[in-house]
Amino acid sequence: MSAVFDRKAALELVDNDEELLNILLETFLETEFSPEHLEELISSGKKSEAASYTHRVKGAGRQLAMQALASSGQELEDVLREKKSGDIKALTQVFYSDYLNALETIKKELSD
């Protein structure tokens, strides 16, 4: 099992429908996350929108068994929603790194 993408777990989430999983993975590739946009939302005092922006990508990752992305996204979202304290800049960097790793892994997955 990979923390970046667990194909077996993802298949189980879609009742072992390979075609559906591939469609969802292709759709994930179109999901954009920009740390600059997140920073703009935060600096404009729009923490709720920033949390929703993070939630969208985190949720997509969770539904596709991308544990690292889901986990770092949850951490960032919790801080943005002020459920706990943390370094938003550092958490954003980790989340963005996990997002890029997920993209790269999915691109390889789809090219095999």
N, CA, C and O atoms as a Tinker XYZ file with bonds, in Angstrom:
   448  protein
     1  N      0.840000   -1.183000    0.000000    73     2
     2  CA     0.000000    0.000000    0.000000    64     1     3
     3  C      0.881000    1.241000    0.000000    63     2     4     5
     4  O      1.840000    1.340000    0.766000    81     3
     5  N      0.547000    2.167000   -0.854000    73     3     6
     6  CA     1.261000    3.429000   -0.922000    64     5     7
     7  C      0.441000    4.513000   -0.233000    63     6     8     9
     8  O     -0.778000    4.578000   -0.397000    81     7
     9  N      1.112000    5.356000    0.532000    73     7    10
    10  CA     0.403000    6.465000    1.172000    64     9    11
    11  C     -0.031000    7.491000    0.127000    63    10    12    13
    12  O     -0.960000    8.266000    0.355000    81    11
    13  N      0.652000    7.487000   -1.021000    73    11    14
    14  CA     0.294000    8.428000   -2.075000    64    13    15
    15  C     -0.987000    7.970000   -2.756000    63    14    16    17
    16  O     -1.906000    8.769000   -2.936000    81    15
    17  N     -1.066000    6.697000   -3.137000    73    15    18
    18  CA    -2.255000    6.162000   -3.802000    64    17    19
    19  C     -2.328000    4.661000   -3.568000    63    18    20    21
    20  O     -1.403000    3.930000   -3.922000    81    19
    21  N     -3.405000    4.204000   -2.984000    73    19    22
    22  CA    -3.633000    2.780000   -2.721000    64    21    23
    23  C     -4.677000    2.283000   -3.721000    63    22    24    25
    24  O     -5.881000    2.410000   -3.494000    81    23
    25  N     -4.201000    1.717000   -4.824000    73    23    26
    26  CA    -5.092000    1.284000   -5.897000    64    25    27
    27  C     -6.118000    0.265000   -5.422000    63    26    28    29
    28  O     -7.290000    0.341000   -5.789000    81    27
    29  N     -5.683000   -0.677000   -4.614000    73    27    30
    30  CA    -6.603000   -1.711000   -4.130000    64    29    31
    31  C     -7.745000   -1.076000   -3.322000    63    30    32    33
    32  O     -8.914000   -1.400000   -3.527000    81    31
    33  N     -7.397000   -0.184000   -2.418000    73    31    34
    34  CA    -8.422000    0.481000   -1.607000    64    33    35
    35  C     -9.332000    1.353000   -2.483000    63    34    36    37
    36  O    -10.544000    1.403000   -2.273000    81    35
    37  N     -8.737000    2.035000   -3.463000    73    35    38
    38  CA    -9.530000    2.876000   -4.361000    64    37    39
    39  C    -10.517000    2.029000   -5.158000    63    38    40    41
    40  O    -11.669000    2.420000   -5.346000    81    39
    41  N    -10.065000    0.882000   -5.619000    73    39    42
    42  CA   -10.961000   -0.023000   -6.355000    64    41    43
    43  C    -12.112000   -0.493000   -5.470000    63    42    44    45
    44  O    -13.254000   -0.578000   -5.923000    81    43
    45  N    -11.814000   -0.793000   -4.224000    73    43    46
    46  CA   -12.871000   -1.215000   -3.303000    64    45    47
    47  C    -13.909000   -0.117000   -3.119000    63    46    48    49
    48  O    -15.097000   -0.405000   -2.972000    81    47
    49  N    -13.470000    1.139000   -3.127000    73    47    50
    50  CA   -14.386000    2.266000   -2.956000    64    49    51
    51  C    -15.349000    2.424000   -4.131000    63    50    52    53
    52  O    -16.410000    3.033000   -3.988000    81    51
    53  N    -14.980000    1.875000   -5.298000    73    51    54
    54  CA   -15.840000    1.956000   -6.491000    64    53    55
    55  C    -16.321000    0.572000   -6.922000    63    54    56    57
    56  O    -16.556000    0.328000   -8.106000    81    55
    57  N    -16.462000   -0.321000   -5.960000    73    55    58
    58  CA   -16.957000   -1.684000   -6.218000    64    57    59
    59  C    -16.192000   -2.400000   -7.325000    63    58    60    61
    60  O    -16.775000   -3.090000   -8.161000    81    59
    61  N    -14.871000   -2.219000   -7.310000    73    59    62
    62  CA   -13.967000   -2.874000   -8.255000    64    61    63
    63  C    -14.257000   -2.549000   -9.715000    63    62    64    65
    64  O    -13.992000   -3.363000  -10.600000    81    63
    65  N    -14.793000   -1.379000   -9.964000    73    63    66
    66  CA   -15.088000   -0.928000  -11.326000    64    65    67
    67  C    -13.879000   -0.161000  -11.864000    63    66    68    69
    68  O    -13.716000    1.029000  -11.594000    81    67
    69  N    -13.030000   -0.861000  -12.632000    73    67    70
    70  CA   -11.796000   -0.279000  -13.173000    64    69    71
    71  C    -12.079000    0.949000  -14.040000    63    70    72    73
    72  O    -11.377000    1.955000  -13.949000    81    71
    73  N    -13.101000    0.860000  -14.871000    73    71    74
    74  CA   -13.428000    1.964000  -15.767000    64    73    75
    75  C    -13.804000    3.220000  -14.976000    63    74    76    77
    76  O    -13.349000    4.321000  -15.285000    81    75
    77  N    -14.635000    3.038000  -13.961000    73    75    78
    78  CA   -15.029000    4.166000  -13.127000    64    77    79
    79  C    -13.822000    4.758000  -12.406000    63    78    80    81
    80  O    -13.671000    5.977000  -12.335000    81    79
    81  N    -12.966000    3.894000  -11.872000    73    79    82
    82  CA   -11.773000    4.385000  -11.184000    64    81    83
    83  C    -10.916000    5.218000  -12.131000    63    82    84    85
    84  O    -10.439000    6.287000  -11.750000    81    83
    85  N    -10.718000    4.752000  -13.332000    73    83    86
    86  CA    -9.904000    5.507000  -14.293000    64    85    87
    87  C    -10.533000    6.854000  -14.627000    63    86    88    89
    88  O     -9.824000    7.849000  -14.776000    81    87
    89  N    -11.857000    6.895000  -14.744000    73    87    90
    90  CA   -12.547000    8.163000  -14.991000    64    89    91
    91  C    -12.315000    9.118000  -13.821000    63    90    92    93
    92  O    -12.028000   10.299000  -14.018000    81    91
    93  N    -12.444000    8.594000  -12.605000    73    91    94
    94  CA   -12.230000    9.428000  -11.415000    64    93    95
    95  C    -10.787000    9.917000  -11.320000    63    94    96    97
    96  O    -10.541000   11.060000  -10.934000    81    95
    97  N     -9.844000    9.064000  -11.669000    73    95    98
    98  CA    -8.435000    9.461000  -11.646000    64    97    99
    99  C     -8.162000   10.542000  -12.686000    63    98   100   101
   100  O     -7.430000   11.494000  -12.419000    81    99
   101  N     -8.748000   10.395000  -13.863000    73    99   102
   102  CA    -8.586000   11.419000  -14.896000    64   101   103
   103  C     -9.200000   12.743000  -14.441000    63   102   104   105
   104  O     -8.644000   13.812000  -14.694000    81   103
   105  N    -10.333000   12.663000  -13.779000    73   103   106
   106  CA   -10.980000   13.869000  -13.253000    64   105   107
   107  C    -10.106000   14.518000  -12.183000    63   106   108   109
   108  O    -10.009000   15.743000  -12.108000    81   107
   109  N     -9.472000   13.684000  -11.355000    73   107   110
   110  CA    -8.581000   14.231000  -10.323000    64   109   111
   111  C     -7.448000   15.043000  -10.947000    63   110   112   113
   112  O     -7.039000   16.065000  -10.398000    81   111
   113  N     -6.944000   14.592000  -12.087000    73   111   114
   114  CA    -5.864000   15.321000  -12.751000    64   113   115
   115  C     -6.286000   16.738000  -13.128000    63   114   116   117
   116  O     -5.441000   17.620000  -13.280000    81   115
   117  N     -7.586000   16.955000  -13.279000    73   115   118
   118  CA    -8.100000   18.279000  -13.621000    64   117   119
   119  C     -8.362000   19.134000  -12.376000    63   118   120   121
   120  O     -8.691000   20.315000  -12.491000    81   119
   121  N     -8.218000   18.544000  -11.202000    73   119   122
   122  CA    -8.432000   19.258000   -9.945000    64   121   123
   123  C     -7.193000   20.089000   -9.649000    63   122   124   125
   124  O     -6.104000   19.549000   -9.454000    81   123
   125  N     -7.365000   21.379000   -9.617000    73   123   126
   126  CA    -6.219000   22.263000   -9.398000    64   125   127
   127  C     -6.160000   22.748000   -7.952000    63   126   128   129
   128  O     -7.177000   23.010000   -7.310000    81   127
   129  N     -4.941000   22.854000   -7.476000    73   127   130
   130  CA    -4.702000   23.455000   -6.171000    64   129   131
   131  C     -3.515000   24.385000   -6.316000    63   130   132   133
   132  O     -2.441000   23.975000   -6.757000    81   131
   133  N     -3.713000   25.631000   -5.944000    73   131   134
   134  CA    -2.651000   26.628000   -6.034000    64   133   135
   135  C     -2.387000   27.208000   -4.647000    63   134   136   137
   136  O     -3.279000   27.808000   -4.045000    81   135
   137  N     -1.168000   27.032000   -4.137000    73   135   138
   138  CA    -0.866000   27.622000   -2.835000    64   137   139
   139  C     -0.968000   29.154000   -2.879000    63   138   140   141
   140  O     -1.267000   29.787000   -1.866000    81   139
   141  N     -0.719000   29.742000   -4.049000    73   139   142
   142  CA    -0.837000   31.189000   -4.184000    64   141   143
   143  C     -2.301000   31.639000   -4.013000    63   142   144   145
   144  O     -2.581000   32.643000   -3.359000    81   143
   145  N     -3.220000   30.876000   -4.614000    73   143   146
   146  CA    -4.642000   31.212000   -4.470000    64   145   147
   147  C     -5.074000   31.058000   -3.007000    63   146   148   149
   148  O     -5.807000   31.891000   -2.474000    81   147
   149  N     -4.616000   29.992000   -2.378000    73   147   150
   150  CA    -4.938000   29.788000   -0.966000    64   149   151
   151  C     -4.429000   30.961000   -0.137000    63   150   152   153
   152  O     -5.144000   31.468000    0.728000    81   151
   153  N     -3.199000   31.392000   -0.395000    73   151   154
   154  CA    -2.615000   32.524000    0.329000    64   153   155
   155  C     -3.430000   33.796000    0.106000    63   154   156   157
   156  O     -3.626000   34.580000    1.035000    81   155
   157  N     -3.905000   34.002000   -1.125000    73   155   158
   158  CA    -4.742000   35.176000   -1.419000    64   157   159
   159  C     -6.018000   35.147000   -0.579000    63   158   160   161
   160  O     -6.421000   36.160000   -0.008000    81   159
   161  N     -6.646000   33.976000   -0.512000    73   159   162
   162  CA    -7.869000   33.851000    0.287000    64   161   163
   163  C     -7.598000   34.155000    1.754000    63   162   164   165
   164  O     -8.360000   34.878000    2.395000    81   163
   165  N     -6.517000   33.605000    2.279000    73   163   166
   166  CA    -6.183000   33.798000    3.692000    64   165   167
   167  C     -5.857000   35.257000    3.979000    63   166   168   169
   168  O     -6.349000   35.829000    4.953000    81   167
   169  N     -5.025000   35.862000    3.128000    73   167   170
   170  CA    -4.622000   37.256000    3.367000    64   169   171
   171  C     -5.794000   38.221000    3.189000    63   170   172   173
   172  O     -5.758000   39.343000    3.694000    81   171
   173  N     -6.826000   37.789000    2.477000    73   171   174
   174  CA    -8.030000   38.614000    2.311000    64   173   175
   175  C     -9.040000   38.372000    3.425000    63   174   176   177
   176  O    -10.149000   38.905000    3.398000    81   175
   177  N     -8.643000   37.557000    4.410000    73   175   178
   178  CA    -9.529000   37.279000    5.535000    64   177   179
   179  C    -10.630000   36.285000    5.214000    63   178   180   181
   180  O    -11.630000   36.209000    5.929000    81   179
   181  N    -10.455000   35.526000    4.148000    73   179   182
   182  CA   -11.467000   34.564000    3.708000    64   181   183
   183  C    -11.070000   33.141000    4.113000    63   182   184   185
   184  O    -10.921000   32.257000    3.269000    81   183
   185  N    -10.903000   32.945000    5.415000    73   183   186
   186  CA   -10.454000   31.634000    5.895000    64   185   187
   187  C    -11.471000   30.530000    5.612000    63   186   188   189
   188  O    -11.092000   29.389000    5.348000    81   187
   189  N    -12.742000   30.862000    5.665000    73   187   190
   190  CA   -13.771000   29.865000    5.378000    64   189   191
   191  C    -13.677000   29.397000    3.928000    63   190   192   193
   192  O    -13.781000   28.203000    3.647000    81   191
   193  N    -13.480000   30.341000    3.013000    73   191   194
   194  CA   -13.308000   29.980000    1.603000    64   193   195
   195  C    -12.013000   29.200000    1.406000    63   194   196   197
   196  O    -11.968000   28.265000    0.607000    81   195
   197  N    -10.971000   29.574000    2.123000    73   195   198
   198  CA    -9.694000   28.860000    2.042000    64   197   199
   199  C     -9.862000   27.418000    2.527000    63   198   200   201
   200  O     -9.307000   26.489000    1.942000    81   199
   201  N    -10.629000   27.246000    3.593000    73   199   202
   202  CA   -10.886000   25.903000    4.119000    64   201   203
   203  C    -11.690000   25.083000    3.111000    63   202   204   205
   204  O    -11.410000   23.901000    2.914000    81   203
   205  N    -12.673000   25.694000    2.479000    73   203   206
   206  CA   -13.485000   24.997000    1.471000    64   205   207
   207  C    -12.643000   24.617000    0.257000    63   206   208   209
   208  O    -12.807000   23.533000   -0.302000    81   207
   209  N    -11.753000   25.500000   -0.143000    73   207   210
   210  CA   -10.842000   25.246000   -1.266000    64   209   211
   211  C     -9.961000   24.035000   -0.956000    63   210   212   213
   212  O     -9.773000   23.161000   -1.802000    81   211
   213  N     -9.430000   23.996000    0.255000    73   211   214
   214  CA    -8.613000   22.869000    0.689000    64   213   215
   215  C     -9.457000   21.604000    0.785000    63   214   216   217
   216  O     -9.021000   20.529000    0.372000    81   215
   217  N    -10.657000   21.731000    1.328000    73   215   218
   218  CA   -11.562000   20.593000    1.524000    64   217   219
   219  C    -11.872000   19.884000    0.207000    63   218   220   221
   220  O    -11.944000   18.656000    0.163000    81   219
   221  N    -12.052000   20.644000   -0.847000    73   219   222
   222  CA   -12.385000   20.069000   -2.161000    64   221   223
   223  C    -11.289000   19.114000   -2.638000    63   222   224   225
   224  O    -11.577000   18.005000   -3.089000    81   223
   225  N    -10.054000   19.546000   -2.537000    73   223   226
   226  CA    -8.937000   18.717000   -2.997000    64   225   227
   227  C     -8.708000   17.557000   -2.029000    63   226   228   229
   228  O     -8.466000   16.425000   -2.447000    81   227
   229  N     -8.786000   17.853000   -0.737000    73   227   230
   230  CA    -8.623000   16.808000    0.280000    64   229   231
   231  C     -9.664000   15.722000    0.100000    63   230   232   233
   232  O     -9.342000   14.535000    0.152000    81   231
   233  N    -10.905000   16.115000   -0.111000    73   231   234
   234  CA   -11.991000   15.155000   -0.277000    64   233   235
   235  C    -11.813000   14.289000   -1.502000    63   234   236   237
   236  O    -12.073000   13.087000   -1.460000    81   235
   237  N    -11.373000   14.887000   -2.593000    73   235   238
   238  CA   -11.110000   14.114000   -3.811000    64   237   239
   239  C    -10.026000   13.074000   -3.540000    63   238   240   241
   240  O    -10.122000   11.923000   -3.968000    81   239
   241  N     -9.001000   13.505000   -2.823000    73   239   242
   242  CA    -7.927000   12.571000   -2.480000    64   241   243
   243  C     -8.409000   11.439000   -1.586000    63   242   244   245
   244  O     -8.033000   10.284000   -1.784000    81   243
   245  N     -9.229000   11.763000   -0.615000    73   243   246
   246  CA    -9.754000   10.738000    0.295000    64   245   247
   247  C    -10.602000    9.713000   -0.465000    63   246   248   249
   248  O    -10.503000    8.512000   -0.214000    81   247
   249  N    -11.428000   10.187000   -1.387000    73   247   250
   250  CA   -12.298000    9.292000   -2.158000    64   249   251
   251  C    -11.523000    8.390000   -3.110000    63   250   252   253
   252  O    -12.049000    7.391000   -3.601000    81   251
   253  N    -10.262000    8.755000   -3.366000    73   251   254
   254  CA    -9.424000    7.950000   -4.255000    64   253   255
   255  C     -8.283000    7.268000   -3.509000    63   254   256   257
   256  O     -7.287000    6.873000   -4.114000    81   255
   257  N     -8.430000    7.133000   -2.203000    73   255   258
   258  CA    -7.457000    6.409000   -1.365000    64   257   259
   259  C     -6.044000    6.995000   -1.466000    63   258   260   261
   260  O     -5.059000    6.268000   -1.597000    81   259
   261  N     -5.974000    8.316000   -1.403000    73   259   262
   262  CA    -4.694000    9.025000   -1.373000    64   261   263
   263  C     -4.495000    9.500000    0.065000    63   262   264   265
   264  O     -4.791000   10.649000    0.396000    81   263
   265  N     -4.002000    8.625000    0.893000    73   263   266
   266  CA    -3.960000    8.859000    2.326000    64   265   267
   267  C     -3.126000   10.071000    2.725000    63   266   268   269
   268  O     -3.550000   10.852000    3.577000    81   267
   269  N     -1.955000   10.244000    2.131000    73   267   270
   270  CA    -1.101000   11.372000    2.513000    64   269   271
   271  C     -1.791000   12.701000    2.204000    63   270   272   273
   272  O     -1.774000   13.616000    3.027000    81   271
   273  N     -2.395000   12.807000    1.025000    73   271   274
   274  CA    -3.098000   14.029000    0.640000    64   273   275
   275  C     -4.292000   14.283000    1.553000    63   274   276   277
   276  O     -4.514000   15.411000    1.993000    81   275
   277  N     -5.052000   13.243000    1.836000    73   275   278
   278  CA    -6.216000   13.383000    2.713000    64   277   279
   279  C     -5.796000   13.822000    4.117000    63   278   280   281
   280  O     -6.445000   14.670000    4.730000    81   279
   281  N     -4.719000   13.245000    4.612000    73   279   282
   282  CA    -4.254000   13.550000    5.959000    64   281   283
   283  C     -3.721000   14.986000    6.072000    63   282   284   285
   284  O     -4.100000   15.728000    6.978000    81   283
   285  N     -2.842000   15.361000    5.147000    73   283   286
   286  CA    -2.288000   16.720000    5.227000    64   285   287
   287  C     -3.370000   17.759000    4.938000    63   286   288   289
   288  O     -3.337000   18.859000    5.490000    81   287
   289  N     -4.317000   17.420000    4.088000    73   287   290
   290  CA    -5.428000   18.326000    3.813000    64   289   291
   291  C     -6.311000   18.524000    5.024000    63   290   292   293
   292  O     -6.782000   19.631000    5.283000    81   291
   293  N     -6.537000   17.450000    5.769000    73   291   294
   294  CA    -7.355000   17.555000    6.979000    64   293   295
   295  C     -6.669000   18.441000    8.010000    63   294   296   297
   296  O     -7.312000   19.264000    8.663000    81   295
   297  N     -5.359000   18.266000    8.150000    73   295   298
   298  CA    -4.597000   19.102000    9.094000    64   297   299
   299  C     -4.725000   20.580000    8.734000    63   298   300   301
   300  O     -4.995000   21.422000    9.590000    81   299
   301  N     -4.525000   20.879000    7.443000    73   299   302
   302  CA    -4.607000   22.263000    6.993000    64   301   303
   303  C     -6.022000   22.808000    7.160000    63   302   304   305
   304  O     -6.207000   23.929000    7.635000    81   303
   305  N     -7.000000   22.030000    6.775000    73   303   306
   306  CA    -8.391000   22.472000    6.895000    64   305   307
   307  C     -8.765000   22.750000    8.347000    63   306   308   309
   308  O     -9.434000   23.741000    8.640000    81   307
   309  N     -8.339000   21.882000    9.251000    73   307   310
   310  CA    -8.651000   22.080000   10.671000    64   309   311
   311  C     -8.070000   23.391000   11.204000    63   310   312   313
   312  O     -8.708000   24.078000   12.001000    81   311
   313  N     -6.866000   23.732000   10.764000    73   311   314
   314  CA    -6.259000   24.985000   11.208000    64   313   315
   315  C     -6.998000   26.173000   10.585000    63   314   316   317
   316  O     -7.247000   27.175000   11.256000    81   315
   317  N     -7.342000   26.056000    9.308000    73   315   318
   318  CA    -8.074000   27.141000    8.651000    64   317   319
   319  C     -9.447000   27.367000    9.287000    63   318   320   321
   320  O     -9.924000   28.500000    9.362000    81   319
   321  N    -10.074000   26.287000    9.740000    73   319   322
   322  CA   -11.390000   26.396000   10.385000    64   321   323
   323  C    -11.259000   26.703000   11.885000    63   322   324   325
   324  O    -12.250000   26.771000   12.611000    81   323
   325  N    -10.007000   26.885000   12.323000    73   323   326
   326  CA    -9.676000   27.214000   13.708000    64   325   327
   327  C    -10.146000   26.154000   14.696000    63   326   328   329
   328  O    -10.509000   26.466000   15.830000    81   327
   329  N    -10.136000   24.893000   14.252000    73   327   330
   330  CA   -10.436000   23.770000   15.145000    64   329   331
   331  C     -9.204000   23.439000   15.984000    63   330   332   333
   332  O     -9.303000   22.868000   17.071000    81   331
   333  N     -8.032000   23.815000   15.445000    73   331   334
   334  CA    -6.785000   23.671000   16.187000    64   333   335
   335  C     -5.785000   24.667000   15.650000    63   334   336   337
   336  O     -6.013000   25.303000   14.621000    81   335
   337  N     -4.681000   24.800000   16.348000    73   335   338
   338  CA    -3.678000   25.774000   15.923000    64   337   339
   339  C     -2.591000   25.071000   15.114000    63   338   340   341
   340  O     -2.384000   23.862000   15.226000    81   339
   341  N     -1.914000   25.856000   14.306000    73   339   342
   342  CA    -0.839000   25.309000   13.499000    64   341   343
   343  C     -0.289000   26.367000   12.563000    63   342   344   345
   344  O     -0.848000   27.456000   12.437000    81   343
   345  N      0.801000   26.037000   11.918000    73   343   346
   346  CA     1.498000   26.926000   10.993000    64   345   347
   347  C      0.890000   26.736000    9.594000    63   346   348   349
   348  O      1.208000   25.775000    8.894000    81   347
   349  N      0.026000   27.654000    9.210000    73   347   350
   350  CA    -0.685000   27.529000    7.934000    64   349   351
   351  C      0.283000   27.448000    6.759000    63   350   352   353
   352  O      0.076000   26.655000    5.841000    81   351
   353  N      1.323000   28.249000    6.779000    73   351   354
   354  CA     2.285000   28.248000    5.668000    64   353   355
   355  C      2.974000   26.883000    5.538000    63   354   356   357
   356  O      3.085000   26.346000    4.436000    81   355
   357  N      3.427000   26.332000    6.649000    73   355   358
   358  CA     4.091000   25.029000    6.624000    64   357   359
   359  C      3.115000   23.924000    6.210000    63   358   360   361
   360  O      3.461000   23.041000    5.425000    81   359
   361  N      1.897000   23.982000    6.745000    73   359   362
   362  CA     0.893000   22.976000    6.396000    64   361   363
   363  C      0.513000   23.060000    4.922000    63   362   364   365
   364  O      0.270000   22.039000    4.278000    81   363
   365  N      0.464000   24.275000    4.393000    73   363   366
   366  CA     0.169000   24.453000    2.968000    64   365   367
   367  C      1.269000   23.831000    2.116000    63   366   368   369
   368  O      0.989000   23.196000    1.099000    81   367
   369  N      2.521000   24.015000    2.532000    73   367   370
   370  CA     3.642000   23.438000    1.780000    64   369   371
   371  C      3.574000   21.917000    1.762000    63   370   372   373
   372  O      3.818000   21.296000    0.728000    81   371
   373  N      3.241000   21.312000    2.905000    73   371   374
   374  CA     3.121000   19.851000    2.974000    64   373   375
   375  C      1.966000   19.381000    2.096000    63   374   376   377
   376  O      2.104000   18.419000    1.340000    81   375
   377  N      0.825000   20.065000    2.199000    73   375   378
   378  CA    -0.345000   19.688000    1.412000    64   377   379
   379  C     -0.050000   19.818000   -0.082000    63   378   380   381
   380  O     -0.410000   18.938000   -0.863000    81   379
   381  N      0.598000   20.901000   -0.478000    73   379   382
   382  CA     0.919000   21.096000   -1.893000    64   381   383
   383  C      1.895000   20.023000   -2.378000    63   382   384   385
   384  O      1.763000   19.524000   -3.496000    81   383
   385  N      2.854000   19.676000   -1.560000    73   383   386
   386  CA     3.792000   18.609000   -1.916000    64   385   387
   387  C      3.054000   17.276000   -2.093000    63   386   388   389
   388  O      3.311000   16.539000   -3.045000    81   387
   389  N      2.146000   16.977000   -1.175000    73   387   390
   390  CA     1.352000   15.746000   -1.284000    64   389   391
   391  C      0.468000   15.769000   -2.534000    63   390   392   393
   392  O      0.275000   14.743000   -3.186000    81   391
   393  N     -0.061000   16.942000   -2.856000    73   391   394
   394  CA    -0.879000   17.111000   -4.060000    64   393   395
   395  C     -0.045000   16.828000   -5.313000    63   394   396   397
   396  O     -0.484000   16.102000   -6.205000    81   395
   397  N      1.155000   17.403000   -5.374000    73   395   398
   398  CA     2.023000   17.166000   -6.533000    64   397   399
   399  C      2.432000   15.704000   -6.638000    63   398   400   401
   400  O      2.485000   15.155000   -7.738000    81   399
   401  N      2.720000   15.069000   -5.513000    73   399   402
   402  CA     3.047000   13.630000   -5.517000    64   401   403
   403  C      1.873000   12.804000   -6.019000    63   402   404   405
   404  O      2.052000   11.850000   -6.775000    81   403
   405  N      0.669000   13.177000   -5.592000    73   403   406
   406  CA    -0.527000   12.461000   -6.041000    64   405   407
   407  C     -0.713000   12.622000   -7.547000    63   406   408   409
   408  O     -1.007000   11.649000   -8.242000    81   407
   409  N     -0.545000   13.835000   -8.053000    73   407   410
   410  CA    -0.672000   14.063000   -9.495000    64   409   411
   411  C      0.313000   13.204000  -10.274000    63   410   412   413
   412  O     -0.054000   12.550000  -11.250000    81   411
   413  N      1.550000   13.214000   -9.840000    73   411   414
   414  CA     2.592000   12.438000  -10.530000    64   413   415
   415  C      2.274000   10.943000  -10.493000    63   414   416   417
   416  O      2.407000   10.247000  -11.499000    81   415
   417  N      1.860000   10.466000   -9.342000    73   415   418
   418  CA     1.524000    9.045000   -9.190000    64   417   419
   419  C      0.350000    8.663000  -10.081000    63   418   420   421
   420  O      0.378000    7.610000  -10.717000    81   419
   421  N     -0.674000    9.496000  -10.138000    73   419   422
   422  CA    -1.858000    9.210000  -10.954000    64   421   423
   423  C     -1.510000    9.252000  -12.440000    63   422   424   425
   424  O     -1.997000    8.425000  -13.210000    81   423
   425  N     -0.681000   10.196000  -12.848000    73   423   426
   426  CA    -0.251000   10.241000  -14.245000    64   425   427
   427  C      0.450000    8.950000  -14.632000    63   426   428   429
   428  O      0.207000    8.409000  -15.711000    81   427
   429  N      1.319000    8.454000  -13.758000    73   427   430
   430  CA     2.016000    7.184000  -14.024000    64   429   431
   431  C      1.017000    6.028000  -14.042000    63   430   432   433
   432  O      1.095000    5.145000  -14.897000    81   431
   433  N      0.093000    6.039000  -13.107000    73   431   434
   434  CA    -0.924000    4.994000  -13.004000    64   433   435
   435  C     -1.732000    4.896000  -14.296000    63   434   436   437
   436  O     -1.996000    3.801000  -14.793000    81   435
   437  N     -2.116000    6.033000  -14.824000    73   435   438
   438  CA    -2.952000    6.055000  -16.030000    64   437   439
   439  C     -2.174000    5.739000  -17.291000    63   438   440   441
   440  O     -2.761000    5.323000  -18.289000    81   439
   441  N     -0.860000    5.929000  -17.264000    73   439   442
   442  CA    -0.057000    5.651000  -18.459000    64   441   443
   443  C      0.350000    4.175000  -18.547000    63   442   444   445
   444  O      0.792000    3.710000  -19.598000    81   443
   445  N      0.200000    3.446000  -17.443000    73   443   446
   446  CA     0.559000    2.005000  -17.448000    64   445   447
   447  C     -0.464000    1.177000  -18.184000    63   446   448
   448  O     -0.317000   -0.042000  -18.282000    81   447
